[in-house]
Amino acid sequence: MQNHISFTLSICLLTLLAAPSLVSAQQSDRPNIVLILADDLGFTDISPFGSEIHTPNIARLAAEGVSFTNYHTAGSCAPARAMLLTGVDSHRNGVPNIPEALPAEQMAYKHYQGVLNDKVVTLANVLQAGGYHTYMTGKWHLGHTPELLPSARGFDRTIAMADTGADNWEQRTYLPIYEQANWYADGAAHTLPDDFYSSKYFVDKTIEFIETNAEDDQPFFAYIPFQAVHMPVQAPREFSDKYAGVYDEGWTVMREKRRLAAEAAGVIPVGTEAVVTPRHTRLGRLDDGAEASSRPSYGSVCRHGRCHGYAYWPLDGIPREHRRIRQYYFRIYLR
């Protein structure tokens, strides 16, 4: 195993896919690569881009590497991740939209099925052919038949959520359109452990996969598309409780604080005008006069240390898991 590693963080929002940070421990012809995807994360949701959310390990990654603020993306997460993995426009790689949202008129076309077609290869295919071990743990959502799972698209070892998402604590769905939560391990149906929490489990399995080949000289590519942050928004209380009161000033005040912090961080030009959501929606007013039902709320949906709700930031747990895999790598391979 070569003693070099690259970490890349990508952020997927409904309208944005960012790849803000890249760090290389050392230069190498064939570095080890860890690609981390945070699904449905906002542009200013990480601290180096102006967030109040505590993301110290992501901030360190940004400070030590390169951050990108101008890039092309898709209108939803599956097309964005399909383009990230293939380098091909989503209207050509088979994923112009999530399959759950494609109208019948569009699905009449072979390249509009909402799954990766057989005309493209993934980054994992390319690296696997080049002698890399390839691992994937997390949300896939690019197809769930055998020929479309990550184990058939270039990944040696996999833990994959094939749907738009699922519960982060248990093996159950989060939307009534699914009869079950479709988890797979190495291409076969998978049963989650009793102590499952998605972010921790993905990093545990990634470390396990890496360790199985730690003694050989082949580099590895590990793709970790986290499920948390995407709804259902669920996080341990240790991450959610510390934000009680932070958002009490309302959406308008928080939006302006984020804008000013993003300007100070240099990720948007000074004087940028925010394009805001219309004040009146079917959920209520999204301004400082918003009723309690349309504001982030705390406490009422926490049970047994598990919190569910819009404002419980599972993002806070992603930096911890990112730190764990960094620490594992430097302990094992750079000792």
Beta strands, then each sheet from edge to edge (+ up, - down):
strand 1: 5-12
strand 2: 17-24
strand 3: 32-39
strand 4: 133-139
strand 5: 157-161
strand 6: 183-185
strand 7: 188-189
strand 8: 220-226
strand 9: 234-236
strand 10: 280-281
strand 11: 284-285
strand 12: 302-303
strand 13: 306-308
sheet 1: 2+ 1- 3- 8- 4- 5- 6+ 7-
sheet 2: 9+ 13- 12+
sheet 3: 10+ 11-
end
